[in-house]
Amino acid sequence: MFLLLLAVLGIILLYRWYRQSQILENLTDKYVFITGCDTGFGNLLAKQLDRRGMKVLAACLTQTGAENLKNETSSRLQTTILDVTDTTNVSSAAEWVSATVGNAGLWGLVNNAGIANVFSPQEWQTKEDFSKVLNVNYLGMVDVTVQLLHLVRKAQGRVVNLSSVAGRLSLLGGGYSPSKFAVETFSDSLRREMREFGVKVSIIEPGGFRTPLTLHIDSYIQNMMKQWGNLPAKTKEDYGEDYYKQCTKALESLINGASSKINKVTDCMEHALTAVHPWTRYSPGWDCKFFHIPVSYLPTFISDYVLYRIGPKRV
């Protein structure tokens, strides 16, 4: 019986490997639009797809980012300047994409642009702290998707949305995790709606990786220090100085433990765009696979206890 189970498991794993190894042909005919290409995942993905011969349309926030990317890629790659929080800017970018792809349609839309400005207990933050992150990570993504979706439908292509393990398990306060939970639910609904049109939607849920989002640890610490300094005296007394210090140490530990192998994330994005059978969800990163996602499936009282044990506490 044990040998039979091993044989069945082996067949399942072999079939899974076979399915995921099947790659589309004629990739050089396909256009892919990527947001947030100045640095990080978007920048690396644009270079990867360009090397494969795909027609990359890279959206950068700054002119400098666009110029640097152009200098490091082939003449096929085209850039545009895009602030995803500016609807007028998004509309202009959508018109540019439409004119560029023509009747071919848009094979791939990668919503990669994102920010993280503050990580601290919810009570220390303001509405503006939350809205700043949500406007980029969620509402900006929605705006870009809605305005470009008809081009993706035309190509019966792919939508790839960058979420995070923070969209499965909330570890720190602030707008980042809510924005990623919102990305998850938007993507799930979109995937079901687009099935009828032959469009496939994939979600990328990375663990901790070293990108410009995580490298500027000093700015996060300074933001937390500023928030702590602005709290009413009674609130600071309730939490205590030791709690504040533990929050900064927890944030430093989380960021310093991030992996430098960001290609693990862009490889997942590339697979979602080029595979015959893309996955619904990709979870790159060992921390994601062996801690965050397993804990997210635990009964709430158990996951709460686990996170409480490793989180900051009042002395």
C-alpha positions, 0 to 999 in steps of 0.5 A: 500500500505504501509503495502504491501511494508513493507511485501515485504521488510520483505520477501526480508530481510528474504530471504537475511538472509536465503541465508547468513546463509547457511554454507558449510558442510565438512569444515574440508576437506578444505585447506585455505592459508592466507598471512600476518598472523604475526598480525592483521586480518590474525593472527585472521582469521588463529585462527578462521578457525583453531578452525573450524577445517579447514586446515590452511596454514598461511604465515608469514613475520617473523619466530617469527610471525610464531612461536607465531601463532603455539603456539596459534593454533592446530597441524593442522595449518602449517606455512611458511615464505613469503615476497609477494614482492619476486617472488622467495619466492612466487614461493617456497611458491606456491610449498609448498602449492601444495605439501601440498594440493595434489589432493584436491586443495586449497579451499581458498586463502586469500590475506591479507598481506598489509602495509601503510607507509606514509599518506600525500599530494601527492606532498610531496611524492616520487616515492619510497613512492608509489612503496613500498606500491604498491609492497606489497598491489597490485603487491604482491597480484597479484603474489600470486594469479597468482601462486596459482590460478590453485590450487583454480580452482582445488578445485572450491574454493574461493579467498578473497582479502583484500581491504579497504574503501580507495579503494572506496573513497580516503581520504589521499594521498600516495600509500595506496589508489591507491593500494586498488583501484587496488585491487578492479579492479583486483578482479572484473576482476578475479571474472568474469574470474573465474566464468566459473571455479566455483571459487568465488571471494570476496572483503573485504572493511573494514573501520577503525580498530585498527590493527598494521597497524593503531596502530603505529601512531607515525611512520606515524607522524614522516614520515610526519614530515620528508617529511615536513622537506625535502620539498623545502622552496618555497613548504613549504611556499605555503602550510604553517605551519598551513596546515602541522599541520592540516594534522597531526591532520587529520591523528591522528583523522582518526587513533584514531577513528578506531574500536578495534573490528577487528573480524568484518573484520575476520568474513566477511572473514570467511563468504566468505570462508564458506558460500554457497552464499558468497557476492561479497563485504563486508564492515565491520565498521559503518564508512564504511557503513554510511559515506565512501561508501554513499559519494563514490556514490555521484556526484563528486562535492558533494563528493569533497565538503564534503571531502574538508570541513573536510580536511586540509586547507590553512590559 
